[in-house]
Amino acid sequence: MLTGTKEVVQLFDFDSLVPITAFTSGAEDCEYKISHTKGFSALELQTGKLRKVGKHTDIYAVGAILFYLVFGTIPTALD
């Protein structure tokens, strides 16, 4: 799925593309649901705290993948 340079990390999220404003607008209930993979998604997603979702949640996913590649195990909250 990657083309061109290999120095750029590209994330593809086919099932939960949601505008970030949907979570930061201050609404009590969000009409969107986000699926995630436990261990590879940020703790905000795993615990359902969708108001804390942001660009940093994608960075967590990249770190979790690198952790898995280096240590061979899925990261936990303590890691």
Helices and strands as residue ranges (DSSP letters): H 21-24, H 43-47, G 50-52, H 56-71
